[in-house]
Structures are given as structure tokens and as C-alpha cells.
């Protein structure tokens, strides 16, 4: 991937073009753009630049606007092919771009420069048919192609939000596209792009889409991360496996240790111990209790005697235990009586 990105940075690259356009500006204009887009190391506020240049905040804003207009005109007139390349890449990524979730394929446009993201944001700012999306209650800060309106993006997001609230479970983009009236005409990449810029929706690492407030897609604490891992796996896991998967997913920079995971599994009623260190989700139909209690419940609710093989199969639906453990319980507990048809539960007389 790095080699591919480096090749795009050779010759008449977008970074070189933008750098030359900025060099063509006067000193104040260069200072303002370099500061505002972080080409000097960090992005600076209008006020910070104004203090250095002894200018008002509003004057710095005017200089920034005028500077962008100058280089935008030159870029779109002289480098039409490059502008078209940026637009094409935006379209390939769904026509919408969130500032905090820029796809690798977009960054490839500007190569392996250490300020690649900063250059890309400046390029989006000056490219003719791309417009800024300001942060709001509905949307995060980002960009959109002009033929894809902000209202259209919000409408798609609202339809998805309404549907998810009714279903109460996260779903894949394909399922949303197939089941929500009014969004089936859009490509999946467009719907994914809308989700990425929404302030209320989120696509989890397992690609399920849900409300940002849902721990099933946006886990915030250890318990939620455990739930996310088990839900994604779709099967019971040992607590050491759960710990490893949390670390691999890198939800955040917080380090999670096995002891913490084990303690949270014990404390949260959503999780059920079904074997030695193996936990499942209660919502899968697992219940608390010893192997003896599980067998007792199975036989008590059976209308006829059950063979050993049937009992083992039924126990394994709620417990991960060895075959011999089940047989020993059947053979040593007086309440379990062996008949010609199989085992039955017979309560002890007082």
C-alpha cells in the first residue's frame, strides 16, 4: 500500500501542485493557509494567527477566504484533469466524505506525505464540484459532491435511524438497502458514506450499522466490549479468547486484562458461564445453574423418558461440559432414575 501511495506522489502530484499554488501567494496569505491547514505541524485558530500578524480574527478569515479563491480558480482552470480525478475518487467512495473517516483510497490521491490528510482537505476545499458539510446535530464535518445535497444525506440517515429504532438491532448495509423504502435506489457505498458522516449512526468494526448510542456497535466500557465480541462471534468463548479479541479490535487506547474481563463477565447478567471459563450470551437461551440443575430441568419438563444421548444433546445446548460429567451426574444423583425407556426425574420423598 505504501509503495502504491508513493507512486501517486511522484512527478506532477497533487501535493506538488498545491504547494506551488501556495508559494504563488503573498507572505500573509501563505502564512494564513499554512497555519489553517496545519502544514507547519499543527492547525492554528484564526485568533492565534491574528495575534502573530497583529490582525483581527475577521481579517484573518478574509485573507483565508481570498487565498482559497485564488488557488481554487487556478487549480480548476489549469489542472482540470486533477480536479476531475478528485471528484471521480469522491464518487467511487459514495459521494460523501467525513473528516474523521477518510478512506485509504482517497488518501492515495496525495501520496505518502506526512500531511496527506491536511492536503486532501485543502484540495476538497478548492475543488469546484465539492462542497463543505458543516458539523451539525445530524452530520459530522465533511464534504460532499454538489450533485448530492445535504438534505438528501440527512433524509437517508433519518430513514435508516427510524428503521433501526423499530428493529432494535444493528443490521448490515445490504439489509438496510433491501428493507427500507426510499433508499434502495442508492448504491451500498453511498449508504455507507452517509452512515460515516452521520452524528447519530455508526458502522461497527464488524460492519453492522446501528445507532451511535448502542453498545452493540459503539462499546464504551469493558462490559460493552465483551458483549460486542460475543455478539460478533455468535458463539460462546473462553474469557481469555474474549480478552484477546478486545485487544485485537483496538476499540480505544485502554488496555484490558484478563482479570478485568473475567470479573465483568461474572458481574453482568447478560453473560452466562456455561463451562470452565466459557461464557455465552443469555439472549441465546442459556441459563444459570449447575449441570445437575440443567439435567433436572430437562427431565422434569420431559413427557417421556430420555436416552443418555438425548440428555447429552440437550445439556450441550446450554452447557459446554464433558460427556462423562453428564453421565456421572445421571448415575450418582438419586433423583435421576433409569427405566427401560431411559432416564426420568423422580423427586426424593420427604
C-alpha positions in Angstrom: 0.0 0.0 0.0 2.8 2.4 0.8 4.5 1.8 -2.5 1.3 2.5 -4.3 0.8 5.7 -2.4 4.4 6.8 -3.1 3.9 6.4 -6.8 1.0 8.8 -6.8 3.2 11.3 -5.1 5.8 11.3 -7.9 6.1 13.9 -10.7 3.2 16.3 -11.1 1.5 15.2 -7.9 -1.4 16.9 -6.2 0.8 17.8 -3.3 3.4 19.5 -5.6 0.6 21.4 -7.4 -0.9 22.6 -4.1 2.5 23.5 -2.7 3.3 25.6 -5.8 -0.1 27.3 -5.7 0.5 28.3 -2.0 4.0 29.6 -2.9 2.5 31.9 -5.5 0.6 33.8 -2.8 1.9 36.7 -0.8 3.5 36.2 2.6 0.4 36.9 4.7 -1.7 34.6 2.5 0.9 31.8 2.7 1.1 32.2 6.5 -2.6 32.0 6.9 -3.1 28.9 4.7 -0.1 27.1 6.2 -1.4 27.7 9.7 -5.1 27.0 9.0 -4.4 23.7 7.3 -1.6 22.6 9.6 1.2 22.4 7.0 3.6 23.8 9.7 2.9 21.0 12.1 -0.5 21.8 13.7 -3.7 23.5 12.7 -4.0 27.1 14.1 -7.0 29.1 15.0 -7.9 32.4 13.4 -7.2 34.1 16.7 -3.7 32.6 17.1 -2.7 33.6 13.6 -4.2 37.1 14.1 -2.1 37.6 17.3 1.1 36.8 15.4 0.2 39.0 12.4 -1.4 41.7 14.5 -4.6 41.4 12.7 -8.2 40.9 13.8 -9.8 37.4 13.7 -12.2 38.6 11.0 -9.3 40.0 8.9 -7.5 36.6 9.0 -10.8 34.9 7.9 -11.0 37.3 4.9 -7.4 36.5 4.0 -8.0 32.8 4.2 -11.2 33.1 2.0 -9.4 35.2 -0.6 -6.4 33.0 -0.7 -8.6 29.9 -1.2 -10.5 31.6 -4.0 -7.2 32.5 -5.8 -5.8 29.0 -5.7 -9.2 27.4 -6.4 -9.5 29.3 -9.7 -6.1 28.3 -10.8 -6.5 24.7 -9.8 -9.8 24.2 -11.5 -8.8 26.1 -14.7 -5.2 24.9 -15.1 -5.4 21.4 -13.5 -8.9 20.3 -14.7 -7.7 16.7 -15.0 -6.6 16.7 -11.4 -9.8 18.2 -10.2 -11.8 15.6 -12.2 -9.6 12.9 -10.6 -10.6 14.1 -7.1 -14.3 14.2 -8.0 -14.1 10.8 -9.5 -12.5 9.4 -6.4 -15.1 11.0 -4.2 -17.8 9.4 -6.4 -16.2 6.0 -6.0 -16.4 6.5 -2.2 -20.1 7.2 -2.3 -20.0 11.0 -2.9 -19.7 11.8 0.8 -16.6 12.1 2.9 -16.3 12.5 6.7 -13.3 14.5 8.0 -12.6 11.8 10.7 -13.1 8.7 8.5 -11.1 9.3 5.3 -10.7 6.1 3.2 -7.3 5.0 2.2 -8.2 5.2 -1.5 -8.8 9.0 -1.0 -5.5 9.5 0.8 -3.8 7.7 -2.1 -4.6 10.8 -4.2 -2.0 12.8 -2.2 0.6 10.0 -1.7 2.6 9.3 1.4 3.2 12.9 2.6 3.1 13.2 6.4 0.4 15.9 6.0 -1.6 13.8 3.4 -4.9 14.4 5.2 -4.3 18.1 5.5 -3.5 18.4 1.8 -6.6 16.3 0.9 -8.9 18.6 3.0 -7.4 21.7 1.2 -7.9 20.0 -2.1 -11.6 19.3 -1.2 -12.0 22.9 -0.2 -10.8 24.3 -3.6 -12.2 21.6 -6.0 -15.0 23.1 -8.0 -17.8 20.5 -7.6 -17.2 19.6 -4.0 -18.9 21.4 -1.1 -18.2 21.6 2.7 -20.5 19.9 5.1 -20.5 21.8 8.4 -20.9 19.9 11.6 -24.5 19.9 13.0 -26.8 17.9 15.2 -27.3 15.5 12.3 -24.0 15.4 10.5 -20.3 15.5 11.3 -17.9 17.8 9.5 -17.0 16.6 6.0 -17.5 17.0 2.2 -20.0 16.1 -0.5 -20.3 16.2 -4.2 -22.5 19.1 -5.3 -25.0 16.7 -7.0 -25.6 15.1 -3.7 -27.4 17.6 -1.4 -27.0 17.9 2.3 -30.8 17.4 2.7 -30.6 14.2 0.7 -27.9 12.9 3.0 -29.9 13.8 6.1 -33.1 12.2 4.6 -31.2 8.9 4.0 -29.8 8.9 7.6 -33.2 9.7 9.1 -34.8 6.8 7.2 -32.1 4.4 8.5 -32.5 5.8 12.1 -36.3 5.3 12.0 -36.0 1.7 10.8 -33.3 0.8 13.3 -35.3 2.1 16.2 -38.2 -0.1 15.1 -36.0 -3.2 14.6 -33.9 -2.5 17.8 -30.9 -4.5 16.4 -27.9 -3.5 14.2 -28.0 -4.5 10.6 -25.7 -4.7 7.6 -25.9 -2.1 4.8 -27.3 -4.6 2.4 -30.2 -5.4 4.7 -31.0 -1.8 5.2 -30.9 -1.2 1.4 -33.2 -4.1 0.8 -35.7 -3.3 3.6 -36.1 0.5 3.8 -38.4 2.1 1.3 -36.7 5.1 -0.4 -33.1 4.1 -0.1 -33.0 1.1 -2.4 -32.0 3.2 -5.4 -28.7 4.1 -3.8 -25.5 2.1 -4.0 -24.3 0.4 -0.9 -21.1 2.6 -0.9 -23.3 5.7 -0.9 -25.3 4.4 2.1 -22.1 3.5 3.9 -20.7 7.0 3.2 -23.9 8.6 4.7 -23.6 6.4 7.8 -19.9 7.5 8.2 -20.8 11.2 8.2 -23.9 10.8 10.4 -23.7 12.0 14.0 -26.4 9.5 15.0 -25.4 6.4 13.2 -22.3 4.2 13.3 -20.8 1.3 11.4 -19.1 -1.1 13.8 -15.9 -2.9 13.1 -17.9 -6.0 12.1 -19.7 -3.7 9.5 -23.1 -3.8 11.3 -24.9 -0.4 11.4 -26.7 0.8 14.4 -27.4 3.9 16.5 -24.2 5.5 17.8 -25.7 5.2 21.4 -26.0 1.4 21.1 -23.2 -0.5 22.9 -23.6 -3.3 20.3 -22.0 -1.0 17.7 -20.2 1.5 19.9 -18.9 -0.1 23.0 -17.7 2.4 25.6 -16.8 0.2 28.6 -15.4 -3.3 29.2 -18.8 -4.9 29.6 -20.0 -3.4 26.3 -16.8 -4.6 24.6 -17.4 -8.1 25.9 -20.9 -8.1 24.6 -19.7 -6.8 21.2 -17.1 -9.6 20.9 -19.6 -12.4 21.8 -22.3 -10.9 19.6 -19.9 -10.7 16.7 -18.6 -14.2 17.3 -22.1 -15.7 17.5 -20.8 -18.5 19.8 -19.6 -19.0 23.4 -16.0 -18.1 24.0 -13.4 -18.6 26.8 -12.7 -15.4 28.7 -9.1 -15.5 27.5 -10.3 -15.5 23.9 -12.7 -12.6 24.7 -9.8 -10.6 26.1 -7.6 -11.3 23.1 -10.4 -10.2 20.7 -10.9 -7.0 22.6 -7.2 -6.2 22.3 -7.2 -7.1 18.5 -10.2 -4.9 17.8 -8.5 -1.8 19.3 -11.7 0.0 20.3 -9.5 2.6 22.1 -6.1 3.0 23.8 -7.2 1.4 27.1 -5.5 -1.8 27.9 -7.8 -4.6 29.1 -6.5 -7.5 31.2 -8.0 -11.0 31.6 -8.9 -10.5 35.3 -11.0 -7.4 34.5 -12.8 -9.2 31.7 -13.5 -12.2 33.9 -14.8 -10.0 36.7 -17.1 -8.2 34.3 -18.4 -11.5 32.9 -19.3 -12.6 36.4 -21.0 -9.3 37.3 -23.1 -8.7 34.2 -26.3 -10.7 33.9 -26.1 -10.6 30.1 -23.4 -13.3 30.3 -23.7 -16.9 31.4 -21.0 -19.3 32.5 -21.6 -22.5 30.5 -18.3 -24.3 31.0 -14.9 -23.9 32.6 -14.2 -20.3 31.8 -16.5 -20.4 28.8 -19.2 -17.7 28.6 -22.3 -17.2 26.4 -25.0 -14.5 26.0 -28.1 -15.1 28.0 -30.2 -13.9 25.0 -29.0 -17.1 23.1 -31.2 -19.1 25.5 -28.5 -20.1 28.1 -29.4 -20.1 31.8 -27.6 -20.2 35.1 -27.3 -23.4 37.0 -25.1 -26.4 37.6 -25.0 -29.4 35.3 -27.2 -31.3 37.8 -29.8 -28.4 37.7 -29.8 -28.4 33.9 -30.4 -32.2 33.8 -33.1 -31.9 36.4 -34.8 -29.2 34.4 -34.6 -31.2 31.2 -36.1 -34.4 32.8 -38.7 -32.5 34.8 -40.1 -31.0 31.6 -39.9 -34.1 29.5 -43.2 -36.0 29.0 -41.3 -39.3 28.4 -38.0 -40.9 29.5 -34.9 -39.7 27.7 -32.0 -41.7 26.4 -28.5 -40.7 27.5 -27.6 -39.4 24.0 -30.7 -37.2 24.1 -29.9 -35.8 27.5 -26.3 -35.1 26.4 -27.5 -33.3 23.3 -30.0 -31.1 25.3 -27.4 -30.3 28.1 -24.9 -29.2 25.5 -27.4 -26.6 24.2 -26.9 -24.7 27.4 -23.6 -26.0 28.8 -20.1 -26.8 27.4 -19.3 -29.8 29.5 -17.6 -33.2 29.0 -19.8 -36.2 28.2 -18.6 -38.0 31.3 -19.6 -35.1 33.6 -23.2 -35.6 32.4 -23.1 -39.4 32.8 -21.7 -39.2 36.3 -24.5 -36.8 37.3 -27.1 -39.2 35.9 -25.5 -42.2 37.7 -24.8 -40.7 41.1 -27.9 -38.5 41.7 -30.7 -40.4 43.3 -33.4 -38.2 41.7 -32.4 -39.5 38.2 -33.9 -42.9 37.7 -33.0 -45.2 34.9 -36.0 -47.0 33.3 -36.4 -49.3 30.4 -37.2 -46.3 28.2 -34.4 -44.0 29.5 -33.9 -41.6 32.4 -36.7 -39.8 34.3 -36.7 -37.3 37.1 -38.1 -38.6 40.3 -38.2 -36.3 43.3 -37.0 -37.7 46.6 -39.7 -38.5 49.1 -39.7 -36.5 52.3 
